Amino acid sequence: MFKFLFGTKPGVTKPETQRDTFERVVKELNEMISAMPQKPKVTVDPNTGSFAFEAPEQFPDEALALPKPEVAKSEPEAANPKEEPKAA
């Protein structure tokens, strides 16, 4: 009877329409691409209406996730492991 005063019940969400979904996805994608230092190449296929993105080889945040390169051991130690040090 007083639904107009109290609104909808908490926890009940309005289903997202196709237009709302499309607008949200386009907005999020544009925000993400505009924040990138290297922009991806975008290709549109008019026959299917699909988009293809050609991303750069490596994103800046991926470089931070790579392990540090190991320092190579010196060659003489690895070449003769059986030799014992000479006593003076």
C-alpha positions as CSV (number, residue, x, y, z in Angstrom):
1,M,0.0,0.0,0.0
2,F,2.8,2.4,0.9
3,K,5.4,1.1,-1.6
4,F,5.8,4.6,-3.1
5,L,6.9,5.9,0.3
6,F,9.4,3.2,1.1
7,G,10.7,2.4,-2.3
8,T,11.8,-1.2,-3.3
9,K,13.0,-3.8,-0.8
10,P,16.7,-3.8,-0.1
11,G,18.6,-6.5,-1.9
12,V,16.2,-6.4,-4.9
13,T,18.1,-5.1,-7.9
14,K,16.6,-3.9,-11.1
15,P,17.7,-6.1,-14.0
16,E,20.1,-4.4,-16.4
17,T,18.7,-3.7,-19.9
18,Q,20.7,-4.4,-23.0
19,R,21.1,-0.7,-23.6
20,D,22.4,-0.2,-20.0
21,T,24.8,-3.1,-20.4
22,F,26.1,-1.8,-23.8
23,E,26.6,1.7,-22.5
24,R,28.4,0.4,-19.3
25,V,30.7,-1.8,-21.3
26,V,31.6,0.9,-23.9
27,K,32.3,3.4,-21.1
28,E,34.5,0.9,-19.2
29,L,36.4,0.0,-22.3
30,N,37.0,3.6,-23.3
31,E,38.2,4.5,-19.8
32,M,40.6,1.6,-19.9
33,I,42.0,2.3,-23.3
34,S,42.4,6.0,-22.6
35,A,44.5,5.2,-19.5
36,M,46.9,3.0,-21.4
37,P,50.2,4.5,-22.5
38,Q,50.3,2.3,-25.6
39,K,47.0,2.1,-27.4
40,P,45.9,-1.2,-29.0
41,K,45.1,-1.5,-32.7
42,V,41.3,-1.8,-33.2
43,T,39.8,-3.6,-36.1
44,V,36.1,-3.6,-36.9
45,D,34.5,-6.3,-39.0
46,P,31.4,-4.8,-40.6
47,N,30.1,-8.2,-41.7
48,T,29.9,-9.6,-38.2
49,G,29.9,-6.4,-36.2
50,S,32.8,-7.6,-34.1
51,F,35.8,-5.8,-32.8
52,A,39.3,-7.1,-32.6
53,F,42.0,-5.6,-30.5
54,E,45.7,-6.1,-31.2
55,A,47.4,-5.5,-27.8
56,P,51.1,-4.6,-27.5
57,E,53.6,-7.3,-26.8
58,Q,53.9,-6.5,-23.2
59,F,51.8,-4.2,-20.9
60,P,53.7,-2.0,-18.4
61,D,52.3,-3.8,-15.4
62,E,53.4,-7.2,-16.8
63,A,57.0,-6.0,-16.8
64,L,56.7,-5.6,-13.0
65,A,55.5,-9.2,-12.6
66,L,58.5,-10.8,-14.4
67,P,61.2,-12.4,-12.2
68,K,64.6,-10.8,-11.9
69,P,67.2,-12.3,-14.3
70,E,69.6,-14.6,-12.5
71,V,73.2,-13.6,-12.4
72,A,75.4,-16.0,-14.3
73,K,78.1,-17.8,-12.2
74,S,81.7,-17.2,-13.2
75,E,83.0,-19.6,-15.9
76,P,86.2,-21.0,-14.2
77,E,84.2,-22.3,-11.2
78,A,81.7,-24.0,-13.3
79,A,84.3,-25.4,-15.8
80,N,86.5,-27.3,-13.2
81,P,84.3,-28.3,-10.3
82,K,86.6,-31.3,-9.3
83,E,89.8,-29.2,-8.8
84,E,90.7,-28.4,-5.2
85,P,92.3,-25.1,-4.2
86,K,96.1,-25.3,-3.9
87,A,97.7,-24.9,-0.5
88,A,100.3,-22.2,-0.2
